[in-house]
Amino acid sequence: MPGDEDEHESLLDEEHPGPKDLESALANTALSEVVSQPPLIVSATTTLGATVALMQQQRRACVLVEEHGSLAGIFTERDVLMKVVGHSLDLERTPISSCMTRDPLTLPADANVAFALSKMVLEGFRHIPLVDDDGRPTAVVSMRNLIEYLGEIHSREILTIPPDPNQVRSRSREGA
């Protein structure tokens, strides 16, 4: 019956979204819908030691730094590696403002997922602060948030992909 085939295809399309559905989801989903927790925010005068301790305690990869009520910078795990490790800094006296990335790229919370993903890939960012109309930080979208969102869209397809029987596996582990 023709009606049954159309209904069956419609159900398959809903269960297995294709490229058009993915494109639509990326273009029509606001970043505020994929962010899962409020940002960690510290003052520009907070010490480097206190900031790193907060990141460890909260198990977060970045903090936003405020100065005079607005976003002044972002401090990430990458900043720890590139600006702290190997440098002789006094963690208890050095203000976070001396190690943060100043004036980071920001986006409004209603920016779409596709735009943020494009910026992150092209610019090499793993985190983008979201700000309100007055420049105050409201959230941070991470590459992890976006990957989890994409995984939710295609969860059934991703979870049912069979392993490649022809894949050659290395006997030694190199790298991470």
Secondary structure, 3 states (H helix, E strand, C coil): CHHHHHHHHHHHHHHCCCHHHHHHHHHHCEHHHCCCCCCCEEECCCEHHHHHHHHHHHCCCEEEEEECCEEEEEEEHHHHHHHHCCCCCCCCCCEHHHCCEECCCCEECCCEHHHHHHHHHHHCCCEEEEECCCCCEEEEEEHHHHHHHHHHHCHHHHHCCCCCCCCCCCCCCCCC
